[in-house]
Amino acid sequence: MNIGIVAVDSKIPNLALMKLSTWHKAQGDSVKVYEPLFDRPDRLYASKVFNFTADYAYFPADVEIVRGGTGYDMAVELPAEVEAMYPDYDLYQCDYAMGFTTRGCIRRCPFCVVPAKEGPIRAVGDIHDFWRGQERLMLLDNNLTALPEHFELVVRQMIRERVKVNFSQGLDIRLLTLEMAELLSQVRLWKQIHFAWDDMRIEGSVRRGIETLKRGGVSLHDVTFYVLIGFNSTPAEDLHRVETLRGLGVNPFVMPFNKQDRYQRRFARWVNHKAIFKSVAWGEYRAG
């Protein structure tokens, strides 16, 4: 069979599609990223991550199309034998490893689909399931800190293998312990370590967690906090959070809940453009 692959809205290589590619190649099939002007596949796999993005406009009319991903249907899952596959990184000429060692989350954040899609948190593997010597590794776990023993196992693997790591989905500052911070201080970082301050009510946990990071030997220059705005906070609370994080020595990064909202777009631009954030106060920027 000739298999076509379409990542409708992925901003990074699509993990599910890379696993499907490995599985089909093991069956002797040909697999490539679909080019509508040139390809006539027997089957097309399409993955859509977000439900608010536009659908792919060039699906052929006479080909079997298999759709999956949160943007299409949260209930659709890879078959177990496909989920277990090592990703076909060559599909996207991807030179880093990526994958999950846990699935699910203990939180029930109303803006997040993970609990509904993946259920309770559980360990599903370790880095050797998707990493084979690449210099860099992108970890996709949603809340690795919620499983302390597995956290230690996985992070010790990262330290031992000396791989550069991107904790892309972030870690939970409310669950951070001194032992976790000490392990994190030994990891070679590809990107900054990400946490989140999405709710004003966890300010105490944020302050304690940042102090724990310092005590554990983590450089605060390597720490970024995602700050969700426009969901359950006021503009005054948004400003309080980013200024508090700045004062505590870590980097705030604003995530607008509604990117069509003018205030949210402007506030995110002010905070996330660091040259502006460091030189212009919000009141001056807002008035400009």
JOKABEL-V627671 format. One record per residue. N is the residue number from 1. SS is DSSP state (helix for helix, strand for strand, loop for the rest). PHI is phi in whole degrees, 0 to 359 (999 if undefined). D_FIRST is the distance of its C-alpha to the first C-alpha in Angstrom with 1 decimal. Layout:
# JOKABEL-V627671
N	SS	PHI	D_FIRST
N	SS	PHI	D_FIRST
This chain:
# JOKABEL-V627671
1	loop	999	0.0
2	strand	258	3.8
3	strand	251	6.2
4	strand	255	9.8
5	strand	237	12.9
6	strand	230	16.3
7	strand	263	19.5
8	loop	296	21.8
9	loop	219	25.1
10	loop	290	24.8
11	loop	264	27.5
12	loop	231	26.2
13	loop	308	22.8
14	loop	276	21.1
15	helix	296	21.2
16	helix	299	18.9
17	helix	292	16.1
18	helix	293	16.7
19	helix	290	16.6
20	helix	298	13.2
21	helix	298	11.9
22	helix	301	13.7
23	helix	297	12.4
24	helix	293	8.6
25	helix	296	9.7
26	helix	293	11.8
27	loop	272	9.1
28	loop	91	7.9
29	loop	276	5.0
30	strand	265	6.3
31	strand	228	8.5
32	strand	205	11.4
33	strand	296	14.2
34	loop	293	13.8
35	loop	241	16.3
36	loop	299	17.0
37	loop	281	18.9
38	loop	237	16.2
39	loop	257	12.6
40	loop	229	10.7
41	loop	287	7.7
42	loop	279	6.0
43	strand	213	7.7
44	strand	237	10.7
45	strand	258	12.8
46	strand	237	16.4
47	strand	239	19.3
48	loop	233	22.9
49	loop	275	25.8
50	loop	248	28.9
51	loop	273	29.9
52	loop	256	32.2
53	loop	268	29.9
54	loop	292	28.5
55	loop	283	25.0
56	loop	295	22.4
57	loop	263	23.4
58	loop	236	20.4
59	loop	294	17.9
60	loop	289	16.3
61	loop	278	17.7
62	loop	245	15.0
63	loop	233	12.0
64	strand	294	11.7
65	strand	242	13.6
66	strand	251	14.4
67	strand	255	17.7
68	strand	206	19.7
69	loop	104	22.7
70	loop	303	26.5
71	loop	292	26.4
72	loop	258	24.5
73	loop	199	25.4
74	loop	294	27.2
75	loop	278	26.3
76	loop	284	22.6
77	loop	233	21.8
78	loop	292	19.0
79	loop	302	18.7
80	helix	304	21.1
81	helix	290	18.7
82	helix	280	16.9
83	helix	303	20.3
84	loop	280	21.5
85	loop	287	19.0
86	loop	286	20.5
87	loop	297	19.4
88	loop	273	17.3
89	helix	295	20.2
90	helix	294	18.8
91	helix	305	16.6
92	helix	246	19.9
93	loop	51	22.0
94	loop	276	24.0
95	loop	260	26.9
96	loop	231	28.1
97	strand	268	27.2
98	strand	206	27.0
99	strand	169	27.0
100	loop	250	29.1
101	loop	250	31.6
102	strand	224	32.9
103	strand	229	31.8
104	loop	89	34.2
105	loop	202	37.7
106	loop	276	41.2
107	loop	276	42.2
108	loop	231	42.0
109	loop	297	42.2
110	loop	294	42.1
111	loop	267	40.1
112	loop	247	37.3
113	loop	268	34.2
114	helix	302	33.7
115	helix	301	35.9
116	helix	290	34.4
117	helix	278	30.8
118	helix	250	31.2
119	loop	80	34.5
120	loop	297	37.1
121	loop	289	36.7
122	strand	199	35.5
123	strand	282	34.4
124	loop	235	30.7
125	loop	163	30.8
126	loop	220	32.2
127	helix	293	31.3
128	helix	287	30.0
129	helix	286	26.9
130	loop	222	25.7
131	loop	239	28.2
132	loop	223	28.3
133	loop	91	31.1
134	loop	298	30.3
135	loop	292	33.6
136	strand	235	32.9
137	strand	220	31.7
138	strand	255	31.2
139	strand	270	32.2
140	loop	257	30.9
141	loop	305	33.2
142	loop	275	35.1
143	loop	201	38.3
144	helix	300	38.4
145	helix	294	42.2
146	helix	283	42.3
147	loop	237	41.5
148	helix	304	44.2
149	helix	293	43.4
150	helix	290	39.7
151	helix	305	40.7
152	helix	298	42.9
153	helix	302	40.2
154	helix	291	37.6
155	helix	291	40.2
156	helix	296	41.7
157	helix	298	38.3
158	helix	299	38.1
159	helix	294	41.7
160	helix	296	41.3
161	helix	276	38.1
162	loop	58	39.8
163	loop	276	36.6
164	strand	277	37.3
165	strand	242	36.5
166	strand	243	35.8
167	strand	281	36.6
168	loop	294	34.8
169	loop	271	35.5
170	loop	94	39.0
171	loop	241	41.3
172	loop	266	43.9
173	helix	297	47.4
174	helix	289	49.0
175	helix	253	47.7
176	loop	291	48.4
177	loop	247	50.8
178	helix	298	52.8
179	helix	296	50.8
180	helix	295	47.5
181	helix	298	49.1
182	helix	296	50.3
183	helix	292	46.8
184	helix	301	45.3
185	loop	294	48.0
186	loop	262	46.5
187	loop	280	42.9
188	loop	283	41.9
189	strand	264	40.8
190	loop	268	38.2
191	loop	237	39.2
192	loop	295	42.2
193	strand	281	42.4
194	strand	255	41.8
195	strand	233	43.8
196	strand	219	44.5
197	loop	234	47.7
198	loop	262	46.6
199	loop	227	49.6
200	helix	303	53.2
201	helix	290	54.2
202	helix	259	52.7
203	helix	304	54.9
204	helix	299	56.7
205	helix	295	53.5
206	helix	297	52.4
207	helix	297	55.8
208	helix	295	55.9
209	helix	295	52.3
210	helix	294	53.1
211	helix	295	56.2
212	helix	296	54.2
213	helix	301	51.8
214	helix	298	54.9
215	helix	296	56.5
216	loop	278	53.3
217	loop	94	53.3
218	loop	278	50.4
219	loop	289	51.3
220	helix	292	51.4
221	helix	294	50.2
222	helix	262	46.8
223	strand	240	46.7
224	strand	237	45.4
225	strand	247	45.8
226	strand	289	43.6
227	strand	233	46.0
228	strand	283	44.7
229	strand	236	46.9
230	loop	83	47.2
231	loop	253	46.3
232	loop	221	49.4
233	loop	223	51.7
234	loop	266	54.3
235	helix	304	54.6
236	helix	295	57.5
237	helix	290	55.5
238	helix	298	52.7
239	helix	295	55.2
240	helix	301	56.8
241	helix	294	53.6
242	helix	291	52.7
243	helix	288	56.3
244	helix	296	56.6
245	helix	297	53.5
246	helix	300	54.8
247	helix	294	58.2
248	loop	275	56.6
249	loop	92	55.0
250	loop	243	51.3
251	strand	264	49.0
252	strand	275	48.2
253	strand	226	45.1
254	strand	275	45.1
255	strand	242	42.2
256	strand	290	43.0
257	loop	287	42.0
258	loop	235	42.2
259	loop	288	41.4
260	loop	274	42.8
261	loop	282	46.2
262	helix	297	48.5
263	helix	301	50.5
264	helix	297	47.4
265	helix	298	45.9
266	helix	291	49.2
267	helix	295	49.9
268	helix	296	46.5
269	helix	295	47.1
270	helix	296	50.5
271	helix	288	49.5
272	helix	279	46.2
273	loop	269	47.7
274	helix	295	49.8
275	helix	297	52.1
276	helix	287	53.2
277	helix	302	53.3
278	helix	278	55.6
279	helix	239	57.9
280	loop	232	58.2
281	loop	288	59.2
282	helix	300	57.2
283	helix	300	60.3
284	helix	288	60.6
285	helix	293	56.9
286	helix	296	56.9
287	helix	282	60.1
288	loop	284	58.7
